[in-house]
Amino acid sequence: MSSLLKVAGLTKSFGALVAVNDLSFEVQSGEILGIAGPNGSGKSTMFNLISRIPFGADRGTVVFDGQAIERWSDHQITRHGVIRTFQREAVFASMSCIDNILVAIEQTLGKRGREAERLADEASELVGFPRNFHNMHAATMPVFYQKQLMMATAVAQNPRILLLDEPASSLVESEIEWVRETILNLNRRGITILLIEHVLPLLMSVSTRLLVMEQGRIIALGDPAKVIREKQVIEAYLGEPA
């Protein structure tokens, strides 16, 4: 495998708070990199800096597929194949489910009409989002189906690397199993995945490697089974005495 994403010296401050502090790591093409850490450790901020949604880094570099993208606009980054989801169910609540997907396809891929509808149908089928929900308002969907819709919207944009931010939050066990199977299926189709998740069994079951953050820094990175036993990880993430 070759490096698809390289992050070096990535830093972001908000006043006196250093949210992301000199992060450096690489993501190999085709892997699933799990990302763990306590709330406030800088995980989602890192996704913001990579995607520039809604802001970029103060300093540092982000190289995707050999190109430095840290100064690109968020639209340029998305069109290049870096697609992200969010912790909360980020949907256009007043629009139908299918229109949520079609708008994303038009903005990212420039596709409209029948071609866009075909891509939306394929993405919905791939993640299991029911077609009979397509014409319903997104706001009426339960949390699980909003998450399916958000995933379908991301997949429809033809990601090369997918940044998933807590896709299993607020879900029950059977729904978490859908998240696991969907992640593995997308990865088998060649999509490289970065996964932020607090559901540890899910994270451990799908991740090729595990990266753990605390206070904006990386404190461990490597084989998930080994990383989760490290003293710093137990203290910071599990909150247990070493």
Beta strands, then each sheet from edge to edge (+ up, - down):
strand 1: 3-14
strand 2: 17-28
strand 3: 32-36
strand 4: 59-64
strand 5: 67-68
strand 6: 82-84
strand 7: 161-165
strand 8: 192-196
strand 9: 209-214
strand 10: 217-222
sheet 1: 2+ 1- 4+ 5-
sheet 2: 6+ 7+ 8+ 3+ 9+ 10-
end
